[in-house]
Amino acid sequence: MHGESLPEISEWLKETEKDDERRFQFLKEKMVNRKVLDFGCGVGGFLLKAKNVATKADGVELETRLQNHFQKNNINVYTSLEELEKKRNTYDLITAFHVIEHISDPASMIINLSKLLTNGGELIIEVPSSSDVLLTLYENKQFSEFTYWSQHLFLFNAKTFETLIRIADLQLNWVKHIQRYPLSNHLYWLAKGKPGGHKVWNHLNSEALDKAYEASLASNGLTDTIIASVSLKKGKT
């Protein structure tokens, strides 16, 4: 975002609402009366929800132009991990949603985040999957070019993510497959070779269809996203 104009805050929050709500509902029980940190929190939509159940809900976001927005909403967001480390804060739950794939040394970043965990704390990491059905089974050329020309420095699947966590000498508790984009989006890529089909062809969307499609892709490991739980190894502090 640096050097670019910021999107309108309300529009930005509207754009991320579906993911923010999905993540909040998925992690809600883990956050009740706990200390939470969202690394790379963006406009803070997830934190706005998390602060209603957590005892503390902090963030880290490099985009300093969002600080006024955070202050108005009583969210404590640090502009660097180093700034946070100086505070010696620790957290029961640390989240990193679609951030790790943009970092040049993801293993080191995950290690640094794990150092901020309380004893028994958990790190939740969500990343795009290189096993995305558009890349693998459908072999969509336009989507492949769109993906590999993006700002992603790394793409992981369940197996390579497990290797990353092993390199970081941490414990991988589980990996789940999530489908963020519905069938309408994929049909549009296949027919038109362009993104945005879930909006253009939104008349094809339905909750039942989306869930069935996600379940089918997940059972074959072909979703566009994976989410994983990581913690310190037992006996390691």
JORADA-V321184 format. One record per run of one state. SS is the DSSP state (2 for helix, 1 for strand, 0 for the rest). FROM is the first residue (numbers start at 1). LEN is the number of residues. Records with the same first field share a line. If there is no record, write none. Layout:
SS: FROM-LEN / FROM-LEN
This chain:
0: 1-8 / 32-3 / 40-5 / 51-5 / 61-3 / 73-3 / 79-2 / 88-3 / 98-2 / 103-3 / 115-2 / 130-11 / 149-7 / 157-1 / 168-3 / 179-4 / 193-4 / 201-1 / 205-2 / 220-5 / 232-6
2: 9-23 / 45-6 / 64-9 / 81-7 / 100-3 / 106-9 / 141-8 / 158-10 / 183-10 / 197-4 / 202-3 / 207-13
1: 35-5 / 56-5 / 76-3 / 91-7 / 117-13 / 156-1 / 171-8 / 225-7
